[in-house]
Structure formats: C-alpha cells, structure tokens
C-alpha cells in the first residue's frame, strides 16, 4: 500500500516538473505553474488562504500528533 502512495506522489512530481519544463521551453508568457497560480489567486483571493489552511492542518495532523 505504501508503494502505491509513493508511486502516486512520484508520478505527480514528475508530471509537474515535466509541465514546468515544457512551459519554460515554449517561451509563451503566463503558462508556468507560478504564473497560473498568480492569475487564479488574483481572480479568487480566498484560494491562497484556503490552500494554506489545508496545508497547515495536514502538517499539524501528520507532524505534531499526540502520543497515545
């Protein structure tokens, strides 16, 4: 089961890196991952807040668990 999770994470990272390399190579403005996120954040300002909230909750859940 762990290898399935790690495979999904690895494929996701490789897909993001592959898209970023493609976006940087084609020289078209506004299509890198950062630029897309900036555009969406400008249109929906609540998005960065919600994303930070979710990431913060997951970090707290995974890394600061109470011992049983």
Number of C-alpha atoms within 10 A of each C-alpha: 6 7 8 9 10 11 12 12 12 12 12 12 12 12 12 13 13 12 15 15 12 13 16 15 9 9 10 9 9 14 17 17 15 11 12 12 15 15 14 14 14 12 10 10 12 11 14 15 11 11 11 11 12 12 12 12 12 12 12 11 11 9 9 9 9 6 4 3
